[in-house]
Amino acid sequence: MSKRSDDDARSNCTASPTKRVPRVRARILRKARNPDVGYGKPPVEHQFKPGQSGNPRGRPRGRKSEAKMLDDVLYRMVGVRGPGGTRKIPVLEAMLYRFAEDSLKGNTKTAAFLLARHAAATSMTQEAPELSADDKAVVEAFLQDFAAKNGETNTSEWQSHEK
């Protein structure tokens, strides 16, 4: 027999042991073996074991914002030597102490910086200034308009709370 006739005989053979099963056919065969397998129902051998997580490394941490990084740096505790020994204070406080010492030595820029920071910090804690006559008129008009829209006629209660 020639070599060519052997190849033709093999190609005509439909039941080749080395032939792969198509994916669709394989899926159908698997479902036929285990009808409980499907979407959201993996085979038992591929399910998570008790106590095993589906995401073992967990959700990755997000990046820190610049504000968070500044907070971490400025509020980190550092040791400072003083007359009573070493004590731990935040970096921001240590910087302010250093600025104060520098301004006492004659540095006018650090003195101006400290005074400006002090003015800004104390102005936030003070009470709000009295409203001018124009501002009071705007607030009064707003309250009357608001009361008219909501069907309220007695605005004297609101006016008594303002004074």
N, C-alpha and C positions, 0 to 999 in steps of 0.2 A: 504494500500500500504506500501511496505517496504521502508526503507530508501534508499536502493540501487537502486531501480527503479526510485526514484526521481532524484538521481544524474545522472543516465543514460539519463533520459529525458532532463536534463539541458545540458548535454554535446552534445547531438544531435541537440540542438537548434543553428541555425547559426546566428541569429540576436540578439545578446546579447547587451543590452544597455550599459554595463560597459566595453565593449571591446574597446581598444585604436586603433586608425588608425595608420598604419605604417608611418614612416617619409617620405618615397618616395611618398606614396599616399597623404599625407598631403601637400607636396610641389606641387604636380600636382593640387590638389584642390585649393590651394591659387593662382596659376597662372591662373587657369580657371576663378577665380573671378575677378582678376585685371591683364590684359595682359601687362600693363606698368611696372610691377615689374620684376626685373631680376638682373643680375650682374651689379653693378654700378648704379642701379635704385631702391633704397629701397622704401618700402611703404611710403606714405605721413606721416603716424603717426610716423614713425621712422626717418624721415629726420630732419636735423638740422634746428632749427628755425632761422629766420633772426637775425643776431647779436650774434648767439651762435657759439662757436668754437668747432671743432671736437677734439681738444686737449686742454682742458681747463687749465690744469696745465702747458702747454708749454713744450718745449724741456728742459731737465734738463741741468744745467750748467756743463761744463766740469771741471775736476780737474785742479788746478793751477800747472804750472811747477815750479821747484825749482828756476829758474831764475826769474819768475814772483813774487814768494813769497819774494825773496831777494830784488827785486826792491821795493816791497810794504813796506818792513821793513826799508830799507836803505834810502828811499826817503820820509818817513813819517815826517811830520813837528813836531818839538818839540820846546818848549819855552826855551830860554837860557837868563839868566840874564847877562847883561853887564853894562858898564859904562853909556850907554845912556838909560837904562831901559831894559825891556824884549822884545826880538824879536824872531820870529819864523824862524828856519833854519832846513834843512834836518838832519836826524840822522847821515848820513855819514859825513857831514860837522862838526857836533858837535863832532863826534869821532875824526876827524882829529885835531880839536882844543884841545881836551883832550890829544891826543898824543903829540902835540906840547908843551903843558904845562908840561907834564910829562918828555919830553926830556930836557926841560930847567931846570928841577930840578935835572938832572944828570943821568937819565935812558938812558944808551947807546943803549939798544935794540930798544926802541921806536924811538930814534934819527936815528938809522940805517934804521929802517923800513920807516920812513918818507922820508929820503934822497933817498932810493931806489925807493919809489913810485914817488917821484918828478922826478928822472932820467927817469923812464919809461914813465911818462906822457909827459915830454918835448921831449923825443926822438921820440915820435910818431908825434909831430907837426913839427919837423924839416924836411927840404927837404931831399930827398933820396940822398945817396952818389953817387959820380961819378962812372960810370961803368969802370971796368978794361979792359985791352986790349983783354983778352980772352973772356970776356962777350960781348964786342963789336963785335968780330969776329963771335960769335955764332948768335947774332942778325942779323948781315949782311948776313950770310949764310941762315938764316931762311927767311929773306925778299926776297932774290934772288930766293929761292926755291918756295916761295909763289907766286911771280910774274910770274915765269915760268909756274906754274900750272894754273894760271888764264889768261895766254896769254898776260900779260903786259910786256913791254920791258923797259920802262922808270922808273927805281928805284931811279933816282937822286932826285925826289921830296921827297921821303921818307927820303933819307939821309940828305937832307937839313933841314927837320923838326927835325931830331934827334940832330943836332948840335946847 
